[in-house]
Amino acid sequence: MMIGLLLWARLPISTAKSQATDLAEKKAGITKVDRFYMSDLNRTYYTIQGTNKEKQNILAIIEKKTGNINIVKTSDGISSDKAKNITNAKQSIGKLISVAPTMFNGKPAWAVSYFNNKNGLTYSVVDFKTGKIIRFIDNV
């Protein structure tokens, strides 16, 4: 299994999604998959959003390199739309690339990537629980 996880780097995204889904079903108890995300700042994370056996909506955030999985209830934090709006209030989003769950300093967060109004690639990392911007990288 560990060798398979290490090979994710070479797999197309559809295969990564399939493997992440399998892992989320086995390790996080997800019974219904609603969404797949990928974030790639310092590390790559694949996230499966879905419902577990207890009918809770959860995020299974999986680190690509190690296969470590963090399970977070969506009710314990802000939504992706809220993270986008918080970022947009700091700096106007010209063209949104993605809003995806990630881990930052051991805590769940939203990685918002976009082009600003000057067409500069920009990232905002928003704390999942508090909604506070914890990292902002402008004009990469």
ABEGO torsion letter per residue (X at the ends): XAAAAAAAAABBAAAAAAAAAAAAAAAAGBABBABBBBBBBABBBBBBBBBBAAGBBBBBBBBAAAGBBBBBBAAABBBAAAAAAAAAAABBBABBABBBBBBBGGBBBBBBBBBBAAGBBBBBBBBAAAGBBABBBBGX
